[in-house]
Amino acid sequence: MPKTTVSRRKSCFLPHAPEFGARSATPLSSANGFAFASRARSTPATTIFGRITYPGYEHLEVEMQIVELVPERYFSYRWRPNAVDASKDYSAEPMTLVEFTLTEAPEARGTLLTIVESGFARLPAERRAEAFRSNDSGWSEQLKNIERHVAQP
């Protein structure tokens, strides 16, 4: 990973934003393809903990700090990416910022979902490249999951 790379942007087109918003109350629900389960409400200034539900990682707990939530438009949270060694305490490490932005795309008759994760440059050097690589492929997979979810009748 080049030292100047600090964020990763991924995008996909979805149905109209209100439909997407009505069908997925929060991007954290496992029902819409995100591999995370929590019983907590996702409101700004809240820290939530939950289990990763992605096969092979179910033993891991993840912490997310909700930053901002604008219904049907924007959602952001902070977390520690690729914290997959259950024997290690990652709590002192910096977090990255994940942002979901929905913008109208009339030419596509739908909505553009853009996901940006930034802050990788602040991660410990020994974890940075792997966190960036695994999250790049992870967000690609999550976009596919979201597209499948919103395509369901």
C-alpha positions in Angstrom: 0.0 0.0 0.0 1.5 3.4 -0.9 2.1 5.6 2.1 -0.2 8.3 0.6 -3.2 6.0 0.5 -5.4 6.8 3.4 -8.9 5.9 2.2 -10.8 3.6 0.0 -13.9 4.5 -2.0 -16.5 2.0 -3.3 -19.8 2.7 -5.0 -22.8 1.0 -6.4 -26.3 2.0 -7.7 -29.4 1.1 -5.7 -33.1 1.7 -5.9 -34.5 5.1 -4.9 -33.1 6.2 -1.5 -36.4 6.1 0.5 -37.0 2.5 -0.6 -33.5 1.6 0.5 -33.9 3.4 3.8 -37.2 1.8 4.5 -35.8 -1.6 3.8 -32.6 -1.3 5.8 -33.0 0.8 9.0 -29.3 0.8 9.5 -26.3 -0.4 7.4 -25.3 -2.5 10.4 -28.0 -5.1 10.1 -27.0 -8.6 9.0 -30.3 -8.8 7.1 -29.0 -6.5 4.4 -25.7 -8.4 4.0 -23.5 -6.7 6.6 -21.6 -9.2 8.6 -22.4 -7.7 12.0 -25.1 -8.3 14.6 -26.0 -6.0 17.5 -29.1 -5.4 19.6 -28.2 -1.8 20.2 -29.8 1.2 18.4 -27.5 3.1 16.1 -27.7 6.7 17.2 -25.0 9.3 17.0 -22.5 9.5 19.9 -23.3 5.9 20.8 -20.8 3.1 21.1 -22.1 -0.3 20.2 -20.6 -3.8 20.5 -21.7 -6.8 18.5 -20.5 -10.1 17.0 -19.2 -10.5 13.5 -21.4 -12.9 11.6 -19.2 -13.5 8.6 -18.3 -17.2 8.4 -15.0 -17.9 10.2 -15.1 -14.7 12.3 -18.2 -15.4 14.5 -16.0 -15.6 17.6 -15.0 -11.9 17.3 -16.6 -8.9 18.9 -16.5 -5.5 17.2 -16.8 -2.0 18.7 -18.3 0.8 16.6 -18.7 4.4 17.6 -21.6 5.9 15.7 -20.6 9.4 14.5 -23.5 10.7 12.4 -26.8 9.5 11.1 -28.9 11.4 8.6 -31.8 9.1 7.6 -31.8 8.1 3.9 -28.7 10.2 3.2 -25.6 9.6 5.4 -24.3 7.3 8.1 -20.8 7.1 9.6 -19.1 5.2 12.3 -15.5 4.6 13.6 -14.1 1.1 14.2 -10.8 -0.8 14.2 -10.5 -2.7 10.9 -9.1 -6.1 10.6 -8.9 -6.6 14.4 -9.1 -10.4 14.0 -6.7 -11.8 16.6 -9.0 -12.6 19.5 -6.0 -12.8 21.8 -4.9 -9.2 21.1 -6.3 -6.0 22.7 -6.8 -3.4 20.0 -8.5 -0.9 22.2 -5.6 1.5 22.3 -5.3 1.6 18.5 -6.8 4.5 16.4 -10.0 3.8 14.5 -10.8 4.4 10.9 -13.9 6.3 9.8 -16.5 4.6 7.6 -19.0 6.8 5.7 -22.0 5.7 3.7 -23.5 8.4 1.5 -26.6 8.1 -0.6 -27.1 10.5 -3.4 -29.8 10.7 -6.0 -28.8 9.4 -9.4 -31.7 10.3 -11.8 -29.8 9.1 -14.8 -29.6 5.6 -13.3 -33.2 5.9 -11.9 -31.9 5.2 -8.5 -29.4 6.1 -5.8 -25.7 6.0 -5.7 -24.3 4.4 -2.5 -20.7 5.5 -1.8 -18.7 3.9 1.0 -15.5 5.6 2.0 -13.2 4.3 4.8 -10.4 6.7 5.8 -7.7 6.9 8.5 -5.6 3.9 7.5 -2.4 6.0 7.7 -3.0 6.3 11.5 -3.1 2.5 12.0 0.0 0.8 13.4 2.5 0.2 10.6 2.6 -3.6 11.1 -1.2 -3.8 10.6 -1.9 -1.0 8.1 -1.3 -2.8 4.7 -3.3 -5.9 5.7 -6.1 -3.9 7.2 -6.3 -1.8 4.0 -6.2 -4.9 1.7 -8.7 -7.0 3.7 -11.1 -4.0 3.9 -10.8 -3.3 0.2 -12.0 -6.8 -0.6 -14.5 -6.7 2.3 -16.3 -3.6 1.1 -16.4 -5.0 -2.5 -18.2 -8.0 -1.1 -20.5 -5.9 1.1 -21.6 -3.8 -1.9 -22.6 -7.0 -3.7 -24.5 -8.1 -0.6 -26.3 -4.8 -0.4 -27.1 -4.9 -4.1 -28.6 -8.4 -3.7 -30.6 -7.3 -0.7 -32.2 -4.3 -2.3 -33.0 -6.3 -5.4 -35.2 -8.6 -3.4 -39.0 -8.0 -3.8 
